[in-house]
Amino acid sequence: MIFITKKLEFCASHRLYNPEFSDEKNQATFGLCNNPNGHGHNYTLEVTVCGEVVEDTGMVLDLKALKGLVQNEVIDKVDHKNLNVDVSFLTGIIPTAENLAIKFWDLLEPRIQGGRLYQIKLFESDRNFVIYRGENCEGLD
């Protein structure tokens, strides 16, 4: 089993806020991330695909094709956007890094050809990141 990863970056703003919470509970839960005017991040997204090397190409899949897929399905939809209001697939979702990773998985997993999606790793900053592996490749560590 080979694992290949493509890394892309995007910038976006968001506000972490649950409309069912009081203002006090939102502040206690989300702190600075609950700024009413939002705040931004320079995100780094790593998409890892696992599979077998195809003999006639020597690749699991073409990294250029993976980049194009991630660019079209994710980056173009979130880059320089307010994740709370500008991104249709996030409507009604609190745009935490965890929820973003799950939604990115949902967009990409059915479109991967020549391997299977293994992992989404999303850095919100150099020190904060999440990893999501869905159910497809559980136990492949």
C-alpha positions as CSV (number, residue, x, y, z in Angstrom):
1,M,0.0,0.0,0.0
2,I,1.4,3.4,-1.0
3,F,0.1,6.7,0.4
4,I,0.4,9.9,-1.7
5,T,-0.4,13.4,-0.5
6,K,-1.1,16.7,-2.2
7,K,-0.9,19.9,-0.2
8,L,-2.8,23.0,-1.1
9,E,-3.5,26.3,0.7
10,F,-6.4,28.6,1.0
11,C,-7.4,31.7,3.0
12,A,-10.9,32.1,4.6
13,S,-12.8,33.7,7.4
14,H,-15.3,32.3,9.7
15,R,-17.1,32.8,13.0
16,L,-17.7,29.9,15.4
17,Y,-21.2,30.4,16.7
18,N,-24.1,28.2,17.5
19,P,-27.4,30.1,17.1
20,E,-29.0,27.9,19.7
21,F,-26.6,29.1,22.4
22,S,-26.9,32.3,24.3
23,D,-24.3,35.0,23.6
24,E,-22.6,34.1,26.9
25,K,-22.5,30.4,26.1
26,N,-21.1,31.1,22.6
27,Q,-18.4,33.3,24.1
28,A,-17.5,30.7,26.7
29,T,-17.5,27.9,24.2
30,F,-15.7,29.6,21.2
31,G,-13.8,32.4,22.8
32,L,-11.9,34.6,20.3
33,C,-13.3,32.5,17.5
34,N,-16.8,33.9,18.3
35,N,-15.9,37.4,17.1
36,P,-19.1,38.8,15.7
37,N,-17.3,40.0,12.6
38,G,-15.4,36.8,12.2
39,H,-11.7,36.2,11.9
40,G,-9.4,34.6,9.2
41,H,-7.0,31.7,8.8
42,N,-4.4,30.7,6.2
43,Y,-5.3,27.1,6.0
44,T,-3.2,24.2,4.6
45,L,-5.1,21.2,3.3
46,E,-3.3,17.9,2.8
47,V,-5.2,15.2,0.9
48,T,-3.8,11.7,1.2
49,V,-4.8,8.8,-1.2
50,C,-3.9,5.2,-0.6
51,G,-3.6,2.5,-3.2
52,E,-1.4,0.2,-5.2
53,V,1.1,1.4,-7.7
54,V,-0.2,0.9,-11.3
55,E,2.5,-1.0,-13.2
56,D,2.2,0.9,-16.5
57,T,2.4,4.4,-14.9
58,G,4.4,3.7,-11.7
59,M,1.9,5.8,-9.8
60,V,-1.2,5.3,-7.6
61,L,-2.7,8.2,-9.4
62,D,-1.4,11.3,-11.1
63,L,-0.7,14.0,-8.5
64,K,-1.6,16.7,-11.1
65,A,-5.0,15.1,-11.4
66,L,-5.4,15.0,-7.6
67,K,-4.4,18.6,-7.4
68,G,-7.0,19.6,-10.1
69,L,-9.7,17.6,-8.3
70,V,-9.0,19.2,-4.9
71,Q,-8.7,22.7,-6.5
72,N,-12.0,22.4,-8.3
73,E,-14.0,20.6,-5.6
74,V,-12.7,22.4,-2.5
75,I,-10.2,25.3,-2.9
76,D,-12.1,27.2,-5.5
77,K,-15.2,27.1,-3.3
78,V,-13.6,28.2,0.0
79,D,-10.6,30.4,-0.9
80,H,-11.1,34.0,0.1
81,K,-14.6,33.3,1.3
82,N,-16.6,33.8,4.5
83,L,-17.2,30.1,5.4
84,N,-20.4,31.0,7.3
85,V,-22.2,32.8,4.4
86,D,-20.4,32.2,1.1
87,V,-20.0,28.4,0.9
88,S,-23.2,26.5,0.1
89,F,-22.0,23.1,1.3
90,L,-21.4,24.6,4.8
91,T,-24.9,26.1,5.2
92,G,-26.1,25.4,8.8
93,I,-22.7,23.9,9.8
94,I,-20.4,25.5,12.4
95,P,-17.2,25.9,10.3
96,T,-14.7,24.4,12.8
97,A,-11.7,22.7,11.3
98,E,-13.3,19.3,12.3
99,N,-16.5,20.1,10.3
100,L,-14.5,21.4,7.3
101,A,-12.4,18.2,7.2
102,I,-15.6,16.1,7.2
103,K,-17.2,18.2,4.5
104,F,-14.1,18.2,2.3
105,W,-14.0,14.4,2.6
106,D,-17.6,14.2,1.5
107,L,-16.8,16.3,-1.5
108,L,-13.7,14.4,-2.5
109,E,-14.2,10.7,-1.6
110,P,-16.7,9.8,-4.3
111,R,-14.6,11.5,-7.0
112,I,-11.2,9.8,-6.3
113,Q,-10.3,7.4,-9.1
114,G,-7.3,5.2,-9.0
115,G,-6.9,4.7,-5.3
116,R,-9.1,5.7,-2.4
117,L,-9.2,8.7,-0.1
118,Y,-7.2,7.8,3.1
119,Q,-6.9,11.1,5.0
120,I,-7.8,14.8,5.1
121,K,-5.4,16.8,7.2
122,L,-6.4,20.4,7.7
123,F,-4.1,23.0,9.4
124,E,-5.9,26.0,10.7
125,S,-2.5,27.3,11.9
126,D,1.0,25.9,12.3
127,R,0.0,24.6,15.7
128,N,-3.6,23.5,15.2
129,F,-4.8,20.8,12.8
130,V,-7.3,18.0,12.5
131,I,-7.1,14.7,10.8
132,Y,-10.1,12.9,9.3
133,R,-10.1,9.4,7.8
134,G,-13.7,8.7,7.3
135,E,-14.7,5.1,7.4
136,N,-13.1,4.0,4.1
137,C,-9.5,3.3,5.3
138,E,-10.0,2.8,9.0
139,G,-7.4,0.4,10.4
140,L,-4.8,1.0,7.6
141,D,-2.4,2.8,9.9
